[in-house]
């Protein structure tokens, strides 16, 4: 099952700060290979090539979760930066990255960074990521518990509510479970932060769930079906209930099989009888 592309949204600012500072106090003269592939695929934008190189080097020092979310942010960042350059020349990020992998493969021990990090991103997913980053951007202004929510902080909190309500509606209209789940994660943070706030007039201090109740209703029976075999196994192995229920289940299955078999036999006999009757009618008519 493919991972959600939105899981980095709540900590996007950490990755943003890291990639923004990756070119500070650097000179580009020594990066001849980056110059070459940037000229070929990025209209000479060596700075972007260097940022990607430095950011991947940064990710290589961390664990799986941080690295995975960092790669998702990098996908978003590349799409955002390079799409702004459309029409200015040959900006081909996937070809650039293939060339980049061939050039820098010896620098990274983590194969995931080179083989699984950069992927094409769907326009619809990109827009949803933008929406999530926007709402987290507003929340980050007031997330510190030491901040007294007044004035502009109240405005940011109210904007959070408006954005959340709008995006939840879109989520329910065209259901994207990953997007809805990230909205749900945001809801929990918001509710925890503002639950006791009284200093903002007309501020909604509790956001309703982003998970559609209809979806929960649909999912629940399937969850029960998936869990039931494990429950029966435990009951059979470790409780007296197993020795009581298993013979009865077998009898039910056997009875069901016999009924099905007898039904098929009766149907076949009826068909044979009908065929014989049609034959006799045809014979006498002749």
VEXKEKOL-469310 format. One record per residue: residue in one letter; y, z, x of N, C-alpha, C in turn. Coordinates in steps of 0.2 Angstrom, whole numbers, padded with zeros to 4 digits, always signed. Layout:
VEXKEKOL-469310
AYZXYZXYZX;...
This chain:
VEXKEKOL-469310
X-0006+0000+0004+0000+0000+0000+0006+0000+0004;X+0011-0004+0003+0017-0005+0007+0022+0001+0006;X+0025+0003+0012+0029+0009+0011+0036+0007+0008;X+0039+0012+0005+0045+0011+0001+0050+0009+0007;X+0055+0004+0005+0060+0002+0010+0066+0007+0009;X+0066+0012+0005+0072+0016+0004+0072+0023+0007;X+0066+0025+0010+0065+0032+0012+0070+0034+0017;X+0074+0030+0021+0079+0032+0026+0085+0033+0023;X+0086+0032+0016+0093+0032+0013+0096+0039+0014;X+0093+0044+0013+0095+0051+0013+0098+0053+0020;X+0095+0050+0025+0097+0051+0032+0100+0045+0036;X+0103+0040+0032+0105+0034+0035+0111+0036+0040;X+0115+0041+0039+0120+0042+0043+0118+0044+0050;X+0112+0047+0051+0110+0049+0057+0108+0043+0061;X+0105+0038+0058+0103+0031+0062+0110+0027+0063;X+0114+0027+0058+0121+0024+0059+0124+0026+0065;X+0125+0033+0066+0128+0036+0071+0125+0034+0078;X+0119+0033+0078+0115+0032+0084+0116+0024+0086;X+0115+0020+0081+0116+0013+0083+0123+0011+0084;X+0128+0015+0081+0135+0013+0083+0137+0015+0090;X+0134+0021+0092+0136+0023+0099+0131+0020+0105;X+0127+0015+0103+0122+0013+0108+0126+0008+0112;X+0132+0006+0111+0135+0001+0116+0141+0005+0119;X+0142+0011+0118+0148+0015+0121+0147+0015+0128;X+0152+0014+0132+0152+0014+0139+0147+0010+0143;X+0145+0004+0139+0140+0000+0142+0144-0007+0144;X+0142-0010+0149+0144-0017+0151+0138-0022+0150;X+0140-0028+0148+0135-0033+0146+0133-0038+0152;X+0136-0037+0158+0135-0042+0163+0128-0042+0165;X+0124-0037+0166+0118-0036+0168+0112-0038+0164;X+0114-0039+0157+0109-0041+0152+0108-0048+0152;X+0105-0052+0157+0105-0059+0157+0101-0062+0151;X+0095-0059+0150+0090-0061+0145+0093-0060+0138;X+0097-0055+0137+0100-0053+0131+0105-0059+0129;X+0109-0060+0135+0114-0066+0134+0111-0072+0132;X+0105-0074+0136+0102-0080+0134+0099-0081+0127;X+0096-0076+0125+0093-0077+0118+0098-0076+0113;X+0104-0072+0114+0109-0071+0109+0113-0078+0109;X+0114-0081+0114+0117-0088+0114+0113-0093+0110;X+0106-0092+0110+0102-0097+0107+0102-0096+0099;X+0101-0089+0097+0100-0087+0091+0106-0084+0087;X+0110-0081+0091+0115-0076+0088+0122-0079+0089;X+0123-0085+0091+0130-0088+0092+0133-0084+0098;X+0129-0082+0103+0132-0078+0108+0134-0071+0107;X+0132-0068+0102+0133-0061+0100+0129-0056+0104;X+0130-0056+0110+0126-0051+0115+0127-0044+0113;X+0132-0042+0110+0133-0035+0108+0128-0033+0103;X+0126-0037+0098+0121-0036+0093+0114-0035+0097;X+0113-0040+0101+0106-0039+0105+0106-0033+0108;X+0111-0031+0112+0111-0024+0116+0110-0018+0111;X+0113-0019+0105+0113-0013+0101+0105-0012+0098;X+0102-0018+0097+0095-0018+0095+0091-0015+0100;X+0092-0017+0106+0088-0015+0112+0089-0007+0113;X+0095-0005+0113+0096+0002+0114+0093+0006+0108;X+0094+0004+0102+0092+0008+0096+0084+0008+0096;X+0080+0003+0098+0073+0003+0098+0071+0008+0104;X+0075+0008+0110+0073+0012+0115+0074+0020+0112;X+0079+0021+0108+0080+0027+0106+0074+0029+0101;X+0072+0025+0097+0067+0026+0092+0060+0028+0096;X+0059+0025+0101+0053+0025+0105+0052+0032+0107;X+0057+0037+0107+0056+0044+0110+0054+0048+0104;X+0053+0046+0098+0052+0050+0092+0046+0049+0089;X+0044+0053+0084+0038+0053+0080+0038+0047+0075;X+0032+0047+0071+0031+0041+0067+0036+0041+0061;X+0037+0047+0058+0042+0047+0052+0049+0045+0054;X+0051+0048+0059+0058+0046+0061+0058+0038+0063;X+0053+0036+0067+0053+0029+0069+0053+0024+0063;X+0048+0026+0059+0047+0022+0053+0054+0021+0049;X+0057+0026+0047+0063+0026+0044+0069+0023+0048;X+0069+0024+0054+0074+0020+0059+0073+0013+0059;X+0067+0011+0058+0065+0003+0058+0068+0001+0051;X+0067+0004+0046+0070+0002+0039+0077+0002+0040;X+0080+0007+0043+0088+0006+0043+0090+0000+0048;X+0086-0001+0053+0088-0007+0057+0087-0013+0053;X+0082-0014+0049+0081-0020+0045+0088-0021+0040;X+0090-0015+0037+0096-0016+0033+0102-0017+0037;X+0103-0014+0043+0108-0015+0047+0109-0023+0050;X+0103-0025+0052+0103-0032+0054+0105-0037+0048;X+0102-0036+0042+0103-0040+0036+0111-0040+0035;X+0114-0034+0035+0121-0033+0033+0125-0036+0039;X+0124-0035+0045+0128-0038+0050+0128-0045+0051;X+0121-0048+0051+0121-0055+0052+0122-0059+0046;X+0121-0056+0040+0123-0060+0034+0131-0061+0034;X+0135-0057+0037+0142-0058+0037+0144-0064+0042;X+0139-0066+0046+0140-0072+0050+0138-0078+0048;X+0135-0078+0042+0132-0085+0039+0138-0090+0039;X+0136-0096+0041+0141-0101+0041+0145-0102+0047;X+0144-0097+0052+0147-0098+0058+0143-0101+0064;X+0137-0102+0062+0133-0105+0067+0126-0104+0066;X+0122-0104+0071+0114-0103+0071+0113-0096+0072;X+0113-0092+0066+0111-0085+0066+0104-0085+0063;X+0099-0084+0067+0092-0084+0065+0089-0078+0068;X+0089-0072+0064+0087-0066+0066+0079-0065+0068;X+0075-0069+0063+0068-0068+0065+0066-0072+0071;X+0069-0078+0072+0068-0082+0078+0070-0078+0084;X+0076-0075+0083+0079-0070+0089+0074-0065+0090;X+0071-0062+0085+0067-0056+0087+0061-0058+0090;X+0058-0064+0088+0052-0066+0091+0053-0067+0099;X+0059-0070+0100+0061-0071+0107+0062-0064+0111;X+0065-0060+0107+0067-0053+0110+0060-0049+0111;X+0055-0050+0107+0049-0047+0108+0045-0049+0115;X+0046-0056+0115+0043-0059+0121+0046-0057+0128;X+0053-0056+0127+0057-0054+0133+0056-0046+0135;X+0056-0042+0130+0056-0035+0131+0050-0031+0130;X+0044-0035+0129+0038-0031+0127+0036-0026+0132;X+0037-0027+0138+0035-0022+0143+0039-0016+0143;X+0044-0015+0139+0048-0009+0139+0046-0004+0134;X+0042-0006+0129+0040-0002+0124+0033+0000+0124;X+0031+0006+0124+0024+0008+0123+0021+0008+0116;X+0026+0009+0111+0024+0009+0104+0024+0002+0101;X+0018-0001+0100+0018-0008+0098+0021-0009+0091;X+0021-0003+0087+0025-0004+0080+0032-0006+0081;X+0035-0004+0086+0042-0005+0087+0043-0013+0088;X+0039-0016+0091+0039-0023+0092+0036-0028+0087;X+0030-0025+0084+0027-0029+0080+0028-0028+0072;X+0030-0022+0071+0031-0020+0063+0038-0018+0061;X+0043-0018+0066+0049-0015+0065+0054-0020+0061;X+0054-0026+0063+0059-0030+0060+0055-0035+0055;X+0057-0035+0049+0054-0039+0044+0060-0042+0039;X+0058-0047+0036+0063-0050+0031+0064-0045+0026;X+0071-0045+0023+0072-0040+0018+0075-0044+0012;X+0072-0042+0006+0074-0046+0000+0081-0044-0002;X+0085-0049-0005+0092-0048-0007+0092-0042-0012;X+0088-0042-0017+0088-0037-0022+0087-0030-0019;X+0082-0029-0014+0081-0023-0010+0087-0021-0006;X+0090-0026-0003+0096-0025+0001+0102-0022-0004;X+0103-0024-0010+0108-0022-0014+0106-0015-0016;X+0100-0013-0018+0098-0007-0020+0099-0002-0014;X+0098-0004-0008+0099+0001-0002+0107+0002-0002;X+0111-0003-0003+0118-0002-0003+0120+0003-0008;X+0117+0003-0014+0118+0007-0019+0117+0015-0017;X+0111+0015-0014+0109+0022-0012+0113+0025-0006;X+0115+0021-0002+0119+0023+0004+0126+0025+0001;X+0128+0021-0004+0135+0023-0007+0135+0030-0010;X+0129+0031-0014+0129+0037-0017+0128+0043-0012;X+0124+0042-0007+0123+0047-0002+0129+0048+0002;X+0133+0043+0003+0140+0043+0007+0144+0048+0003;X+0144+0047-0004+0149+0052-0008+0146+0059-0007;X+0140+0060-0008+0137+0066-0008+0138+0070-0001;X+0137+0066+0005+0138+0069+0011+0145+0072+0012;X+0150+0070+0008+0156+0073+0009+0157+0081+0006;X+0152+0082+0002+0152+0089-0001+0145+0093+0000;X+0141+0090+0004+0134+0093+0005+0134+0100+0008;X+0139+0101+0012+0140+0107+0016+0141+0113+0011;X+0137+0118+0011+0138+0124+0006+0144+0128+0008;X+0147+0127+0014+0153+0131+0015+0159+0128+0012;X+0158+0122+0010+0164+0118+0007+0165+0121+0000;X+0172+0123-0002+0174+0124-0009+0175+0118-0012;X+0172+0117-0018+0173+0111-0021+0179+0111-0026;X+0184+0108-0023+0190+0107-0027+0193+0100-0024;X+0198+0098-0028+0202+0092-0027+0198+0086-0025;X+0198+0083-0019+0195+0077-0018+0187+0078-0018;X+0185+0084-0016+0178+0086-0016+0175+0085-0023;X+0179+0088-0028+0177+0087-0035+0177+0080-0037;X+0181+0076-0035+0181+0068-0036+0175+0065-0033;X+0173+0067-0027+0167+0064-0024+0161+0066-0028;X+0161+0073-0031+0155+0075-0035+0155+0071-0041;X+0160+0070-0045+0160+0066-0051+0158+0059-0050;X+0160+0056-0044+0158+0049-0043+0151+0049-0041;X+0148+0054-0039+0141+0055-0038+0137+0054-0044;X+0140+0058-0049+0137+0058-0056+0137+0051-0059;X+0143+0048-0059+0144+0041-0062+0139+0036-0058;X+0139+0036-0052+0135+0031-0048+0127+0033-0050;X+0125+0039-0050+0118+0040-0051+0116+0038-0058;X+0121+0039-0063+0119+0037-0070+0119+0030-0071;X+0123+0026-0067+0123+0019-0067+0116+0016-0064;X+0114+0019-0059+0109+0016-0055+0102+0018-0059;X+0102+0024-0062+0096+0026-0065+0095+0021-0071;X+0100+0019-0075+0100+0014-0080+0097+0008-0078;X+0099+0005-0072+0097-0001-0069+0089+0000-0067;X+0088+0006-0065+0081+0007-0063+0076+0007-0069;X+0078+0010-0074+0074+0009-0080+0074+0002-0083;X+0079-0001-0083+0079-0008-0085+0074-0013-0082;X+0074-0012-0075+0069-0016-0071+0066-0012-0066;X+0060-0009-0069+0057-0003-0065+0055-0004-0058;X+0058-0001-0054+0056-0001-0047+0054+0006-0045;X+0048+0008-0045+0046+0015-0044+0049+0018-0037;X+0049+0014-0032+0052+0017-0025+0059+0018-0026;X+0063+0014-0029+0070+0015-0030+0071+0021-0034;X+0068+0022-0040+0068+0027-0044+0066+0034-0041;X+0061+0034-0037+0059+0040-0033+0065+0042-0028;X+0068+0037-0025+0074+0039-0020+0080+0042-0024;X+0081+0039-0030+0086+0042-0034+0084+0049-0037;X+0078+0050-0038+0075+0057-0040+0076+0062-0034;X+0075+0059-0028+0076+0064-0022+0083+0066-0021;X+0088+0061-0023+0095+0062-0023+0097+0067-0028;X+0094+0067-0034+0095+0071-0040+0094+0078-0038;X+0088+0079-0034+0086+0086-0032+0091+0089-0028;X+0093+0085-0023+0099+0088-0018+0105+0090-0022;X+0107+0085-0026+0113+0086-0030+0113+0092-0034;X+0108+0093-0038+0107+0099-0043+0107+0105-0039;X+0103+0105-0033+0103+0111-0029+0110+0113-0026;X+0114+0108-0025+0121+0109-0022+0126+0112-0027;X+0126+0109-0033+0131+0110-0037+0129+0115-0043;X+0123+0117-0043+0121+0121-0049+0125+0127-0051;X+0128+0130-0046+0132+0136-0048+0140+0134-0047;X+0142+0128-0046+0149+0126-0045+0153+0127-0052;X+0158+0131-0052+0162+0131-0058+0170+0129-0056;X+0171+0127-0050+0178+0126-0048+0180+0119-0050;X+0175+0114-0052+0177+0107-0054+0177+0107-0062;X+0182+0105-0064+0183+0104-0072+0179+0098-0074;X+0175+0099-0079+0171+0093-0082+0166+0091-0077;X+0164+0094-0072+0158+0092-0068+0152+0093-0071;X+0148+0088-0071+0141+0088-0073+0137+0092-0067;X+0134+0097-0069+0131+0101-0063+0123+0100-0063;X+0121+0097-0068+0113+0095-0068+0112+0088-0070;X+0109+0084-0066+0107+0077-0067+0100+0077-0070;X+0099+0073-0075+0092+0072-0078+0088+0068-0073;X+0082+0068-0074+0077+0065-0070+0078+0057-0070;X+0077+0054-0064+0077+0047-0064+0070+0044-0066;X+0065+0048-0066+0059+0045-0068+0058+0045-0076;X+0057+0039-0078+0057+0037-0085+0051+0041-0088;X+0052+0044-0093+0046+0048-0097+0041+0043-0099;X+0043+0037-0101+0038+0032-0104+0033+0030-0098;X+0036+0030-0092+0031+0028-0086+0027+0034-0085;X+0029+0040-0085+0025+0046-0084+0019+0046-0089;X+0021+0044-0095+0016+0044-0101+0010+0039-0099;X+0012+0033-0096+0008+0028-0095+0003+0030-0089;X+0006+0033-0084+0003+0035-0078-0002+0040-0078;X+0000+0045-0083-0005+0051-0083-0012+0050-0085;X-0014+0045-0090-0021+0044-0091-0024+0041-0085;X-0021+0037-0081-0024+0034-0075-0025+0039-0070;X-0021+0044-0070-0022+0049-0065-0028+0054-0067;X-0028+0055-0073-0034+0059-0076-0040+0055-0074;X-0041+0049-0075-0047+0045-0074-0049+0045-0067;X-0044+0045-0062-0045+0045-0055-0047+0052-0053;X-0045+0057-0056-0046+0064-0054-0053+0066-0057;X-0055+0064-0062-0060+0067-0066-0067+0067-0062;X-0068+0061-0058-0075+0061-0055-0075+0067-0049;X-0069+0068-0046-0069+0074-0041-0070+0081-0045;X-0067+0081-0051-0068+0088-0054-0076+0088-0056;X-0079+0083-0059-0086+0083-0061-0090+0085-0055;X-0089+0082-0049-0093+0083-0043-0093+0090-0041;X-0087+0093-0041-0086+0100-0040-0090+0105-0045;X-0089+0103-0051-0093+0107-0056-0100+0106-0055;X-0102+0100-0054-0110+0099-0053-0112+0103-0047;X-0108+0103-0041-0111+0106-0035-0110+0113-0035;X-0105+0116-0038-0104+0123-0036-0103+0128-0042;X-0105+0125-0048-0105+0129-0054-0111+0128-0059;X-0113+0132-0063-0119+0131-0067-0117+0126-0073;X-0111+0124-0074-0109+0119-0079-0112+0113-0077;X-0113+0111-0070-0115+0105-0068-0122+0104-0071;X-0127+0109-0070-0134+0108-0072-0134+0108-0080;X-0129+0110-0083-0129+0109-0091-0126+0102-0093;X-0121+0100-0090-0118+0094-0092-0121+0087-0090;X-0124+0087-0084-0127+0081-0081-0133+0078-0086;X-0138+0083-0088-0143+0080-0092-0140+0077-0099;X-0135+0080-0101-0132+0077-0108-0129+0071-0106;X-0125+0070-0100-0122+0064-0099-0127+0058-0098;X-0133+0060-0095-0138+0055-0094-0141+0053-0100;X-0142+0057-0105-0144+0056-0112-0139+0051-0115;X-0133+0053-0115-0128+0048-0118-0128+0041-0115;X-0128+0041-0108-0129+0034-0105-0135+0030-0107;X-0141+0034-0107-0147+0031-0109-0147+0028-0117;X-0144+0033-0121-0143+0031-0128-0139+0025-0129;X-0133+0025-0125-0129+0019-0125-0132+0013-0123;X-0136+0013-0118-0140+0007-0115-0144+0005-0120;X-0148+0009-0123-0153+0007-0128-0150+0004-0134;X-0144+0007-0137-0141+0004-0142-0138-0003-0140;X-0136-0004-0134-0134-0010-0132-0139-0015-0132;X-0145-0013-0129-0151-0017-0128-0154-0020-0135;X-0154-0015-0139-0157-0016-0146-0152-0021-0150;X-0146-0020-0149-0141-0024-0152-0142-0031-0150;X-0143-0032-0143-0144-0039-0140-0150-0042-0143;X-0156-0038-0143-0162-0040-0146-0161-0043-0153;X-0158-0039-0157-0157-0040-0164-0153-0047-0165;X-0148-0047-0161-0144-0053-0161-0148-0060-0159;X-0153-0059-0154-0157-0064-0152-0162-0066-0157;X-0165-0061-0161-0170-0062-0166-0166-0066-0172;X-0160-0064-0173-0156-0067-0179-0155-0074-0177;X-0153-0076-0171-0152-0082-0169-0158-0087-0170;X-0164-0084-0168-0170-0088-0168-0172-0089-0175;X-0171-0084-0180-0173-0085-0187-0168-0090-0190;X-0162-0090-0188-0157-0095-0191-0159-0102-0189;X-0161-0103-0182-0163-0109-0180-0169-0112-0183;X-0174-0107-0184-0181-0109-0188-0179-0111-0195;X-0174-0108-0198-0173-0109-0205-0169-0116-0206;X-0165-0117-0201-0161-0124-0201-0166-0129-0200;X-0171-0128-0195-0177-0133-0194-0181-0135-0200;X-0183-0129-0204-0187-0130-0210-0183-0134-0215;X-0176-0132-0216-0172-0136-0221-0172-0143-0219;X-0171-0144-0213-0170-0151-0211-0177-0155-0212;X-0183-0152-0210-0189-0155-0211-0191-0156-0218;X-0189-0152-0223-0191-0153-0230-0186-0158-0233;X-0180-0158-0231-0175-0164-0233-0178-0171-0231;X-0181-0171-0225-0184-0177-0223-0190-0179-0228;
